[in-house]
Amino acid sequence: MTTTSDAAARRLLGLDRSLVDFAALTEELYLAIRQTAPLQVGEVNEEHRFRADLGYEPASLRRLTDRVARLLSMPHLPSAPVRELRFVADLVDLVDVLLADGSARPSSPSVRRRPARPGATAGTSIPSLEDPPMATNDPLPELTLGADDAEQLRALAESLRDRFPGPGNPEFYDQAWQAAAELPYSLRYFLETFRRAESAGACLIHGFPVDDEAIGPTPSHWDAAGAAKATVEQELHLALCAMVLGEPFAWETLQSGRMIQNILPISGDEERQNGYGSQALLEFHTEDGFHPRRCDYLLLMGLRNHDRVPTIVASVRDVELSDGDREILSQPRFHIVPDSEHIRQLEARDPEHPALVDVYRMLNQPEPTPVLSGRPESPYLRIDRPFMYCAPGDAAAEGALDRLMAELERAQRDVVLAPGTLVIVDNHVAVHGRRSFTARYDGTDRWLKKITASRDLRRGLAPAGGSGRVIA
């Protein structure tokens, strides 16, 4: 991050900083900085960009909205012409300088409060892309794509369709990785900031193009859906979003190792705890919580949801637990085993497959693990209640786990994945599930596309079958 000097900051404002409300460092100030001189990415030109003749008085600053403050703490800035994330970092530095001597007073209730960073004056609060999120029940961050964005997405998918293997193929992600840079700017910025900020357990993006008639009926089985060509456009959009967040990957044990998978009701699975059930509530869980290399991000895109069946999400940052429960949940007193899908699909397809050896080991000899990890003020979560247990007689651990589940239920949110809506779940911060519904099996049932992504595939994920993206 570049450094802005005190002198530069004083020349920028040229006013009595005791009157400056942090939340009033707003879009107009941001635009004024931008207009003072052309943006030089990675540089802070004190004589030009921060020259003293901006002419903004305290009263003008105080009348402005809080959009620049939101720029520093929220996933996107929809209306300002931001061109580089580095400029955001420069602005964060500038605000740090202004607040460091304690003369600026944050007071607007519209800005989320966070602990001051080391070195900041007591009593100041600095929203930043680097600060840990605090518990909040604020609405999930959302982005709605416009008509121009949708047209750009269609054109991008069309340009990729015949040049590369399909997005269900692992080779697509190694050959077409540069295409993610061609997504609409507002979408890339939203995704990148969600990844960097960890400001929420999930986010929503609306407006991906989906034609209900063109995609055809909801298939009766994921195997049939994987062979369909009518949804390649949506799969490409989903794949490119995942590539902004990290490295997409799949499990050899699920849906034949296909990179993009289908979530839809399957006859006979109504009561199962999996993505193909319907009548049973799909309980809160960390995606593939049994595995130490589970994904960092889960992406689910709605193709069809006539019945508006809700996906449910809950963030660990929204729960309230006693110090005693937090301490217990942070200890390796819990066992999570593979869910049945990781076993039955591969057993049916290839009962001698070597991937089953590891799955059986994790089923029969699960290693004890904590449920909470990381910093106490912003913990990470790993849980899958239907497939986990405590050591026999560990009533304290059972009780703490039950109270955590009750808190997650209290903090839960319903998210309806309408056609063209994408939810992204931070798999270390939030859990997800699904409300029960009655499937018709007539081609009109709920249909989602799913992909998972890791920040780093080098974390010990062992390749299976020669592909580093399909994991045993």
N, C-alpha and C positions, 0 to 999 in steps of 0.2 A: 504494500500500500504506500502511495506517495505521501510526503509530509508537507503540511501547510504551516508556515510560521505564524507566530503571534502577530507580527507586524503585518503580514498579509491579511490576516483576519480583521485586524483593526482598520486597515485601509478599505477592506471590503464594506464594512458596515458604517464606519465613521459616525457612530452615534453612541449615546449613553446606553451601554449594554445592560444596565440594570432594568431597563424598560423592555428588554427583548424577551418575549415568551418563546421557548424552544419550539412549541407547536406552530408558531407563526413564521418559522423559516419555511416558506411555502413555495408553491409552484412559481409564483411570479418572481421570487428571489432566484429560484433555480433557473428560470428562463432568462432573467437578467444576466446571470453569470454566463449562460450559454451565448447570449447575444453580445456580450462585451468583446469577445474574440472567438475565432473559430476553435472548436474543441481539438486539442492535441492529445490523443489518447496516451495515457501513461505519464503526462507531464502536467505540472502546475506552473503556469507562467505568471509569476506574481506581478509583473509590470503591465500585463495585458488583461488576462482573464480576471484578475482580482484588483484591477485599478480602482482608485478611490472615487471616481466620478459617477458612480451608479445613481446617486441622488435619492436613495430611499430613506424616508424618515420613519421613526418608530411607529407613528400612527398608521402609516401605510402598511408596514409589516404586520401590525396587529390586526388589520382588517382582512388579511389574506387567509385562505383556507389552510388546512393542515396537510396538504398533499405531499410536500417535501418530507415532512416527518413520516408520513406513510411510506414514502419511497425508501426510507431507511429501515422500516420494520415490517413491511408487508410484501406479499409476493409479487406485486406488479404495480406499475404506474401507467394506467391506460391512456392518458391524454397528453402527457409531456413527451417531447421528442428525444427520449433517451436513446443514445446510439451505442454506448458501451458501458458494461458493468463497471469498468475501471473508474468512470466518472462518479458513479455512486460511492465508490471507495474514497475518492477525493473529497466528496461532500461530507462523508462521515468524518474524515479527518478534520475538516473545517469546523464542524459542529463540536467535535471533541475539544478543539482549541478554545472555542467560545465558552464552553462549559467548564473547562478545567480550572479556571480561577474563581468559580463559584458565583460570578456576577449575573449569569443568565439563570432564569428560574423557570424550569418546566412546570406548567400548571394546567394545561388543557386536558380535560377528561377524555378527549377523543383519541389520545395517544396512549397505547398500552405501556404501563410502567414496568421497568425491569431493573434489576440491581445495577448500581453504578459499577463500571469497570475499575480495576485497580488503578489508583492514581487520580481518579475523579473525586471532586469535592463531595463530602458527605451531603446527602440530601438531593443530589442531582441524579437524574435517570436518563440514560442514553440509549434510545432504541437503536439497534444496530444489527446488521446481518450476522454479526459474530456473537451477540449475546445469547445466553441460553433462554429458551422460551419459558415463561411461567404458566402456571395453571390458569386456564381461561375457558369460558364457555362461549367465546365469541363465535359468530358464524364461520363456517369453513370458507377459506379463500375460494373465490370463483372467478372464472374468466368466460365471457361469452364472445365467441367468434362472430365476426361480421360476414356479410355476403361476399365481400372481396376476399376475406380469408378463406371462406369455403371454396371459392373459385380457384384460389391459388393452391389449395390442398388437392382439389380434383386434378388440376393440371400437373402437379408434382407426381401424384400417383400414376397418372397416365404415362408420364415420361419414364417412370421406373418399371412399369409393368413388364415390358418385353426386354429390358436391358439386363436384368438380374434374375437370379432364382427367386421364387416366391418367398414372402416373409415367414412362411412356415418352415423354411429350410435354413439351417444354421449358416450356410454360406452367404446368405443375403447380408448378414450383419458384418461380415468381414469384407465384402466387396462393395457395399453401398453405404458405408458409414458416413461418407461426406454429405450424403443427401439430407441428413438431419439439419444441416445448416441452411437448407432451402425452405424450411418451415416458415410460416408467417412470423415476423419478428415478435409480435406481441405474445404469441404462443411460446416461442423459444425463451423469451425473457421470463415469462410466468413459470415455466418448467424449471429453468435454471435457478431462479430465485427460491422456489419451493425446495429444491435440493439443497441449496446452500444455507438457507435460513433455518430450516427445521422449525418454522414458526407455527406449524399445525400438524396434526396427525394425518390429515387427508386434505385433498383439494378437489375441486370440480371444474371441468371445462365443458361448456355447452357449445353446440353448433357444428359438430362434425357432420358432413353430408351423409345421410342415410336415406335411401328410397325403399319404403316398406315393400313395395311390389317387386322392385328389381332384385332384392336380396333373396327372394323366394321364401317358401314356407320354412318354419323352424324345423330342423331335422329331428328325427326320432332318436338319434344317437350321436355322440361326439365323433365317432368314426366316420359316419356319413357326412357330417358337417366339415370335417377336415379335408375331404376330397372335393368340396364344392368350390367353384370359381367365382360365384356371384358376389362374394364378400371380400375379394382381394383388395379393393380400394380401401375399405375400412381397416383391413389387416395392415396395409402399408402405413396408414396414418398412425395406427397404434404402435407399430414397430418403430417408426421414426420418433415418436414421443418417448418411447422407452430408451432409445439411443441417446437422447438428450440427458436422461437421468443417470445412465450407467451402461452396463454391458448386459444385454438380454441373454437369458439362458433358460433351459428347460431340464426336466428330470426324465431320465430313461424310463422310470417306473410309471409315468403318467402320459396318457394319450399317445403312446408309441414314440415319445420323445419329441413330439411336434412343438415348435417354438411358440406358436400362437394356438391357444386352446379354446375350446368351446364349452360354455357353461349353459346348460339347458336341462329340462326335466327328462328323465329316462324312466319309462315304465318299469316297475319293479323296484325302483330305488326311492320310492316316496318317503320312507321313514329313515333313510340313511343320512349320516352326518357327512355329506359331501356336496359338491356342486351340482349334482344331478337329482338331489332330493327335492321334495316340494311340500308335502304335508307336515313334515317335522321342521321345527324351528332349527335353522343352522346356527348353532351357538357360537358366541364370540371365540375367535381363535387368532393366533399369530399364524400367518401362512407358512406351512411346513415347519411349525414350531419345534418339532422333534429334532431337526437337523441343525448342526452348528453353523452350517453355511447357507442358511435360509436366505431368501431374497431380502434386499433392502427396500424394494418398491414393488407393489402389486398394482397393476393397471387393469381395470375392468371397463369395457366400453359397451354401452347399450346399443343393441341392434333392434330389439323388439321388446316391448313391455306394455302391452295393451292393458293389463290389469294393474299396472303401477305397483308392482311388488317391490317393497323397499329392501334395499341393502342397508344394513345397520353398521355403524362405526362408532367407536369410542376411543378416546385418547387417554393414555396413562397420565398425561399432564392435567387432566380434568378431575382426577380422583382425589379424595381426601382420606388419608389413612393416618393412624397413630404412628408415632415414632417406633413403637414396639413392633407393629405389624410390618412397617417398612424394613426394619432390621431383620425380621424373620424371612421376609420375602426376598431379601438380598443374599440369603445364605443358600448353599447347594443342598437343599432338603426336598427337592421335587424331581420327579421323573416324568418325562414326556416321551411317549412311544409313537411310532409311525401310525398315521391314520390308515384305515383299511384300504383306501384306494391305492396307496403306494405298494401294496402287496397283491391285491386280487387282480389288478389289470395285467401286471407283468407275469404273474403265475398263469393266467389264462393264455397269454400270448406266447411266453417262452419260459416254462418252469425251470429251465436249467440256466437261465441268464445269470451271469456273475453279479449283476447289480443286486440280486435278491440276497446274496450273502450278507452284505452290509445292512440291508433292511432287516433281515432276521436278527442280526446281532443287536441292532438298536431296539428291536422289539423285545428281545429276551433279556438283554443286559443293558438297559439304558443307563447312561451316566447321570448322576445327580447334577442338577443345575439350579441356579437361582432363577426366580421369576423376574426380579428387578435387578438391573445392573446400571453402571455408569454413575453419573453424579447424582447425589440425593435430591438436589433441587430440580433436576431435569432428567429423570431416569428413563431407561429403555425397558421394554417389556417383552416377555416371552411366555406365552400361555396357550394352552389348548385343553380346556377343562374336560371334555369327554375322553381325551386320550392322555390324561396325566393322573398321577397319584403321588401320595406322600409315603414315607416309610411307615410300616405298621406301628400304630401306637403314637404317632407324632400328631397329637391333637392340636398343638399350638400351630403347626404348619397348616393343617387342614382348616383351622379357624381363620387364619390370616388369608388363606387362599379364598375361602368363602366370602370374607368381607371385601376382598379386592373385586371379586366377581359382582357382588352387590353394588359396589361403587361404579364399576364399568356399566352396569345396567342403568344406574341412575344418570350417568353422563352420556348415554347413548343418543345417537342422532339417526333419524331415518333419511336415507338418500335414495330417491327414485331415479334409477338409470333409464331415462327416456331414450328413444333413438337419438344417437349422436351425442349423448352425454358420457363423459369419461370421468371416473373417479380414480384418483391415485392415492393409495394408502402407504404411508411410511410404515413399513412392517416392523420397525423397532419401536415405534411410538404409539401406534394405534392397532386395535384389533377390529375384526369385521365379522359379519354374519349375514343372515338373511331371514326375513319373516316367512312364515309358512304361507302356502297358497295351494290352490287346487289346480292341478294340471289337466288340460283337456286332450293333449296329444293329437291335436287336429291341425297342426301347422301354424297356430297363432300364439303359442306359449312364449314365455320370456326366453330371450336369447342374448347372451353376452359373449364378448370376446375377451380373452385374458392373456396377459403376458407378464413375466416377472423379470426384474433387472437387479443386478448387483453392482455396487460401486466398483468392485475390483474382482475379477475372476481369478486372480493369482492367490487368493487367500486359502489355498489348499483344496479347491474344488477339483476332484480327479476326473479327467475326461473319460468318457465311455465311448467305445466304438470309433475312436479316432477323432471325435469332435470335442473341442474344449467347451462348447456351449451346451452340450447335452450331457448331463451329469448323472453318474451312477449313484 
